[in-house]
Amino acid sequence: MIVTGLTLRRFRNYSEETFDFSPRINVITGDNAQGKTNLLEGLFLLSRGYSHRTHHMADLAMQGEKAPGRFAIEAEVTAHQTRHRLALLMKGGSKEWVVDGHKGRRQRDVHRLMHTILFEPDDLRIVKAGPARRRQFINEEISGYLPGYLPVLKTYKKTLSQRNALLKEVRRSPSAAVLLDGWDAQLVESGTKLVRYRLAYLKRLNETAKPLHDSLSNHKERLSLAYSSNLIDKAADEHAIQACFEAKLKDSRPQDIDRGATGFGPHVDDLSILIDGMEARKFASQGQQRTAAIALKLSQIAIYQKIAGESPIVLLDDILSELDDVRQEKILEILGQTQAFITCTDSRFSDRYPEAMKKIITISHGHQI
């Protein structure tokens, strides 16, 4: 899977610019605030259907245009040895997906042909940050290669929000408590599916992250991962998770009403990251935490390869400047096996790649020079 070309129209600071890419290493260089990250954002948005930098699509349109909120991202990709033209057209506040000239397609039609894995500086803090950051990591990565996960996640979040609103209403009007049974049933249904998705994902993540971490740490440390749930203590089948979730919601209902929020469910779960059996967040050094984070992120490449039979497109947004020489070299070695886009202000690292394997694109004020 590779992107051979990209056109950005009225997107961020790009009025209209067309790029041709190397099938291997693409170095996007230039001074800060010139549009390097915007280029990666365009690739990510087209492949995932959302931006990793904003929840407001209107923010992505070039400012000062006569038609505000309108932009277009078009790409030529080769997937499963077949060339395709993909496009996202934003107009009137709505998205339109186009595949090989056919309008009205769905985002998953694009996702099937173009998959990206993004690695940005904040990812290095996955281990050190709180549970919400690790849940974000899990949600983003699973939805990246299993399109069915995101609709379940959205349903769960919507149901959770409505149940929490009802809990607050019950405090004012106790008779409204009879409505909670219906919301509990819906929350259990979608929540059970989320937990099952996550447990299956964690199994794959353990299989790929452990050997990768061994290599990154020169076999000096051992990484292990576990799903930390407030519903179950160990891997369980769907019926066991469902029964446990139902019981937890029933038993905790008085406390939930008091605080106006749901205390049990996958929305408060966590990913436990251990190094040599010790919780990395509390006991690992900063260097050890970063090595573990790199292993988690780069594992997504191998996971996708096993599922799809092709390598994903890897996006590195100014990540190398955050790493020492040893970790840089390990990452660059892995990236040589797939198509990668690397933003930077100093491109000297690319000297390790032969000329035929790379392309250097310099960006200035939304133009390649």
C-alpha positions in Angstrom: 0.0 0.0 0.0 1.5 3.3 -1.1 0.5 6.9 -1.9 2.0 8.0 -5.2 0.5 11.5 -5.3 -1.5 14.0 -3.2 -3.4 17.2 -4.0 -4.5 19.6 -1.3 -6.9 22.4 -2.3 -7.9 25.2 0.1 -6.7 22.9 3.0 -5.0 24.6 6.0 -2.3 26.9 4.4 -2.4 25.1 1.0 -4.2 27.0 -1.7 -3.5 24.3 -4.2 -0.5 22.0 -4.2 0.2 18.7 -5.8 2.9 16.3 -4.6 4.5 13.2 -6.0 6.0 10.7 -3.5 8.6 8.0 -3.2 7.2 4.6 -2.5 9.6 4.4 0.5 11.0 7.3 2.4 9.5 10.8 2.0 11.3 13.5 4.1 9.1 16.6 4.5 11.4 19.4 5.7 11.4 23.1 6.2 11.2 25.7 8.9 8.5 25.6 11.6 4.9 26.7 10.8 5.3 26.2 7.0 2.8 23.4 6.5 4.7 20.2 7.1 2.3 18.8 9.7 -0.6 20.0 7.5 0.5 17.7 4.7 0.6 14.7 7.1 -2.8 15.8 8.5 -4.2 15.7 5.0 -3.0 12.1 4.5 -4.3 11.1 7.9 -7.7 12.7 7.4 -8.3 11.1 4.0 -7.5 7.7 5.4 -9.2 7.9 8.8 -12.1 10.3 8.2 -11.2 12.6 11.0 -8.3 14.9 12.0 -6.0 14.2 14.8 -5.6 17.9 15.6 -9.1 19.3 15.7 -12.7 18.1 16.1 -14.0 21.0 14.0 -13.8 20.3 10.2 -14.3 24.0 9.5 -10.9 24.7 11.1 -9.2 22.7 8.2 -10.4 25.0 5.4 -8.1 27.7 4.2 -9.0 31.0 5.9 -10.2 34.0 3.9 -11.6 32.0 1.1 -14.8 33.1 -0.7 -16.4 29.7 0.0 -15.6 29.1 3.7 -15.5 25.6 5.0 -14.7 24.1 1.5 -11.6 22.1 0.8 -10.5 19.0 -1.1 -8.0 16.2 -0.5 -7.2 13.9 -3.4 -4.7 11.1 -3.6 -3.5 8.4 -5.9 -2.8 5.1 -4.1 -1.8 1.6 -5.0 -3.4 -1.1 -2.9 -3.4 -4.8 -3.5 -1.5 -4.1 -6.8 -4.3 -1.9 -8.2 -4.2 1.9 -8.6 -7.0 4.0 -7.2 -8.0 7.6 -7.0 -9.4 8.7 -3.6 -10.9 12.0 -2.6 -12.5 13.8 0.3 -14.6 16.8 -0.6 -15.7 19.1 2.2 -18.5 21.5 1.3 -21.5 22.9 3.1 -20.4 21.3 6.4 -20.6 17.8 5.0 -18.1 15.3 3.7 -18.3 13.6 0.3 -16.1 10.5 -0.4 -15.1 9.7 -3.9 -13.4 6.4 -5.0 -12.2 6.1 -8.6 -14.6 8.8 -9.8 -17.6 7.4 -8.0 -19.2 9.9 -5.6 -21.3 9.1 -2.6 -19.0 6.4 -1.3 -18.5 5.7 2.4 -15.4 6.5 4.4 -14.7 2.8 5.0 -14.4 2.4 1.2 -11.5 4.7 1.3 -10.1 3.2 4.5 -10.0 -0.2 2.8 -7.6 1.2 0.2 -5.5 3.5 2.3 -4.4 3.0 5.9 -2.1 5.3 7.9 -0.4 5.0 11.2 0.6 8.3 12.8 3.4 8.8 15.3 3.7 12.2 16.9 5.6 13.6 20.0 2.7 13.2 22.3 2.7 9.5 21.7 6.0 9.3 23.6 4.0 10.1 26.7 1.5 7.3 26.4 3.2 5.4 29.2 3.6 8.4 31.6 0.2 9.9 31.0 -3.0 9.0 32.7 -5.5 6.3 31.7 -7.4 8.6 29.4 -4.4 8.9 27.1 -3.9 5.2 26.9 -7.6 4.7 26.2 -7.3 7.2 23.3 -4.3 5.2 22.0 -6.3 1.9 22.1 -9.4 3.5 20.5 -7.4 5.1 17.7 -5.3 2.1 16.9 -8.2 -0.4 16.9 -10.4 1.8 14.8 -7.5 2.2 12.4 -7.5 -1.4 11.3 -11.0 -2.6 12.4 -13.6 -0.2 10.9 -16.4 -1.9 12.9 -14.9 -0.6 16.2 -15.5 3.1 15.8 -19.4 2.8 15.4 -19.5 0.7 18.6 -17.4 3.3 20.4 -19.6 6.2 19.2 -22.7 4.3 20.3 -21.2 3.6 23.7 -20.2 7.2 24.2 -23.6 8.5 23.2 -25.4 6.1 25.5 -23.0 6.9 28.4 -23.7 10.6 28.0 -27.5 10.0 27.9 -27.3 7.7 31.0 -25.3 10.3 32.9 -27.8 13.0 32.0 -30.6 10.8 33.3 -28.7 10.1 36.5 -28.6 13.9 37.2 -32.3 14.1 36.4 -33.0 11.3 38.9 -31.4 13.3 41.6 -34.0 16.0 41.0 -36.9 13.7 40.2 -36.5 10.2 41.7 -39.5 8.8 39.7 -37.3 9.1 36.6 -35.2 6.2 37.9 -37.5 3.7 36.1 -35.9 4.9 32.8 -32.4 3.7 33.8 -33.1 0.1 33.0 -33.4 0.8 29.3 -30.2 2.8 29.2 -28.4 0.2 31.2 -29.3 -2.5 28.7 -28.0 -0.4 25.8 -24.8 0.5 27.7 -24.1 -3.1 28.5 -24.6 -4.2 24.9 -22.2 -1.7 23.3 -19.8 -1.8 26.3 -19.5 -5.6 26.2 -18.5 -5.3 22.5 -15.9 -2.7 23.3 -14.3 -4.9 25.9 -14.2 -7.9 23.6 -12.6 -5.8 20.8 -10.0 -4.5 23.2 -9.1 -7.9 24.6 -8.6 -9.3 21.1 -6.5 -6.3 20.2 -4.3 -6.6 23.4 -3.5 -10.2 22.5 -2.1 -9.0 19.1 -0.3 -6.1 20.7 1.4 -8.4 23.2 2.6 -10.7 20.4 4.1 -7.8 18.4 5.3 -5.3 21.0 7.3 -7.7 23.1 9.9 -8.8 20.5 10.0 -5.2 19.2 10.7 -3.9 22.7 13.4 -6.6 23.1 15.2 -5.2 20.1 14.8 -1.6 21.1 16.1 -2.3 24.6 18.9 -4.5 23.4 17.3 -7.4 25.2 17.9 -5.8 28.6 14.3 -5.4 29.6 11.0 -7.3 29.3 7.8 -5.6 28.3 4.3 -7.0 29.2 0.9 -5.6 28.7 -2.5 -6.3 30.4 -6.0 -4.9 30.1 -7.0 -3.2 33.3 -10.8 -3.5 33.7 -13.1 -2.6 36.5 -15.5 -5.2 35.2 -13.5 -8.4 34.9 -10.2 -9.6 36.4 -9.2 -11.9 33.5 -10.1 -12.7 30.0 -13.7 -13.7 29.7 -16.3 -14.6 27.1 -19.0 -12.2 26.0 -21.7 -13.6 28.3 -19.5 -13.4 31.3 -18.6 -9.7 30.6 -22.2 -8.9 29.9 -23.4 -10.5 33.2 -20.7 -8.7 35.2 -21.4 -5.3 33.6 -25.1 -5.7 34.4 -24.4 -6.6 38.0 -22.0 -3.7 38.4 -24.4 -1.1 37.1 -27.2 -2.5 39.2 -25.1 -2.5 42.4 -23.6 0.9 41.9 -26.8 2.7 40.8 -27.3 4.5 44.2 -23.7 5.8 44.0 -24.0 6.7 40.3 -27.2 8.8 41.1 -25.4 10.6 43.9 -22.5 11.6 41.7 -24.5 12.0 38.5 -22.0 9.8 36.6 -21.4 6.2 35.6 -18.6 4.6 37.7 -18.2 1.3 35.9 -17.6 0.5 32.3 -14.9 0.5 29.6 -14.8 4.3 29.7 -12.6 4.1 32.8 -10.5 1.1 31.8 -6.7 1.3 31.3 -3.8 -0.5 29.6 -1.3 -1.7 32.1 2.3 -1.4 30.8 4.9 -3.3 32.8 8.7 -3.4 32.4 10.3 -6.4 34.1 7.1 -6.8 36.0 7.0 -3.3 37.4 4.4 -0.6 36.4 6.3 1.5 33.9 4.3 4.6 34.6 5.5 4.7 38.2 8.9 3.0 38.2 10.5 3.2 34.7 12.9 5.9 33.7 12.0 8.4 31.0 14.1 6.5 28.6 12.5 3.2 29.4 9.0 4.8 29.1 9.9 6.2 25.7 11.2 2.8 24.5 8.0 1.2 25.6 5.9 3.8 23.8 7.9 3.4 20.6 7.3 -0.3 20.8 3.6 0.2 21.2 3.3 2.6 18.3 5.5 0.7 15.9 3.7 -2.6 16.7 0.8 -1.2 14.7 2.8 -1.7 11.5 3.2 -5.4 12.1 -0.4 -5.8 13.3 -1.8 -4.2 10.2 0.5 -6.2 7.9 -0.8 -9.5 9.4 -4.4 -8.5 9.0 -4.3 -6.8 5.5 -1.3 -8.5 3.9 0.1 -5.1 3.0 2.2 -2.5 4.8 0.5 0.6 6.1 1.6 4.2 5.3 3.5 5.5 8.3 3.4 9.2 9.3 6.1 10.6 11.7 5.4 14.1 12.7 8.7 15.6 14.1 9.2 12.6 16.2 13.0 12.1 15.5 14.0 15.3 17.2 12.6 13.9 20.5 14.8 10.8 20.4 18.4 9.9 21.0 20.6 8.5 18.3 20.1 4.9 19.3 16.3 5.1 19.2 16.3 7.1 16.0 18.4 4.4 14.3 16.0 1.7 15.4 13.0 3.5 14.1 14.7 4.4 10.8 15.6 0.7 10.3 12.0 -0.3 10.6 10.7 2.5 8.4 12.9 1.3 5.6 10.5 -1.6 5.1 7.4 0.5 4.4 6.3 3.8 2.9 7.0 6.6 5.4 6.5 10.3 5.6 8.8 12.1 8.1 8.5 15.8 8.9 11.6 17.5 10.3 13.6 20.7 10.3 16.9 18.9 9.8 17.0 16.2 7.2 20.5 14.9 7.7 19.2 11.7 9.2 18.1 10.7 5.7 21.7 10.2 4.7 21.3 6.6 5.9 19.0 5.9 3.0 20.2 5.5 -0.6 19.1 8.2 -3.0 16.8 5.8 -5.0 14.9 5.0 -1.8 14.0 8.5 -0.7 12.6 11.9 -1.7 13.1 15.1 0.1 10.3 17.7 -0.1 11.0 21.2 1.2 7.9 23.2 2.3 7.7 27.0 2.6 4.5 28.9 3.2 2.3 26.1 1.9 4.3 25.4 -1.2 7.0 22.9 -2.1 10.2 24.6 -3.3 
